[in-house]
Amino acid sequence: MRIGTKLILWYSGLLAIVIVIFGVAVYSVMDYTLVAAVDDTLTQTADQVIRNSRVQRIGEFGAPDNTIIWLPRLDVFRASGVGVQVWDMSGDEPRLATSSINLDYEQPLDGASLGLDQPVSKDVIINGQALRVLTRPLVARGTLFANVQVVALLETVNDARERLLLIMLAFGALGILGSGILGMLLSRKALQPINQITAAASQIAKTDDLSTRLAWTGPVDELGRLTNVFNEMMERLQELFSVQQRFVADVSHELRTPLTAIRGNLDLIKRYGMDDLSLEAIESESERMSRMVNDLLLLARADYGGLTLDLEPIDLDTIILETHQEGRVLIKDRNLSLKLEAFEPIRINGNPDRIKQLVLNLLSNAIKFTPDGGTITLRLDRIGDKALIQVRDTGIGIDEKDLKHIFDRFYQADESRRRMGDSSGLGLSIAKWIAEAHHGTISVQSEVDKGSAFTVELPVLSDESVSHFEEKSDHRRRRMPNWLMPER
Ligand code: ADP
């Protein structure tokens, strides 16, 4: 069932219940009030008759039970719409002692209530007419002598009841019908954007066109927000999809370059026989490919959460020293100077292999992008509860427009790419992942032709946590499995 239909049914059903409850309440109150007004008149009339009646016992020497009932003249009720009968109950059978002139009826108005010494009110039907009858006892010295029965037509009351019922039914039905129609129109209008969203979504599913957007001109209400969220989601999907496409294109491109070189060299060997130069080229290209595949595997595993780092308390200063040593080896064929500027003992909760990989990535970039004669500076400082590792160079620098992209996968600033051969554009993505996996950050400051400074900020291990870790350190000193490490 459609949401709109469900809403209308609920809404109209609830309205019908409210109308019925309200109608029953109004009807009962009105009925009670009208009948009470009739009963009031009947009671006053009966009171009047009883007040003006007198019972006299006669014959002091005769039969003591003989009584005379003196009754008022009942013609006064001629035009009042109320009739009165007085039934003498002193004999064996009830006897009509008198009745008002407007009443042409000689049977008891309410036979069943005669002889009762309590007032009784009843609805009766005589000759097809609805009547209200009040029977009151006439008692003297503890004995019931007569019953006064006062009657009024219920016609007016019944007319009012019928009219009210009719009006309530008509208005109730109209109200429910009207609200149903109005609800249908409103729900159609309100649900229209949802239908549009459904249509757009099914269009996307059919055509794979992620550029579809919803047009919304209404206010920023729930549906406006839904439309916005939908459009934002489409925007993001489109972006992710194009990133994925670019990623696949980049991977293929990057893998094709070393493959082409390998094939070219193999061709040469086939044609001219084995030579050392071709073999070396094949070796270095396949090493490059294998590094790239390892990097990709690492990032892919980090992406889907399948890679969590084993962290343990480590001395950052030792790692910086080691990377400094390795950096010196890397620059041995270059005219560069590598300085260890500041250096202090700092302990962090980290993974030594990954931290080393991070610093080496930064160092090898600095070496790659700094022309001969330049200087590369490495430093380790502690500022508050943060350890700062900085790799600074006096190299080619990074253009403003490239700065925000350099941590993206496969991103290589054009100029540097042209100059340097051995790059894949994955090094900084990995560095960023490692920093974040250590609850740290990585940032860069750079100026074209002046140089770049990469800063990694990592949380320092507090003294309490150090002692806590040291208790378990024996078995934790194990290093992380090496199988995932790029063979650098
Ligand atoms: P790769 O170095 O393999 O190209 P990275 O992800 O490490 O990939 O670096 C991405 C890009 O950032 C590099 O191609 C280069 O353009 C730029 N870059 C990184 N480090 C430096 C640096 N120290 N100086 C100048 N440019 C740099």
Residues whose N, C-alpha, C, O or C-beta is under 5 A from the ligand:
A	BS01	ADP	N365 A366 F369 G395 G397 I398 I406 Y411 Q412 A413 S416 D422 S423 S424 G425 L426 G427 L428 S429 S452
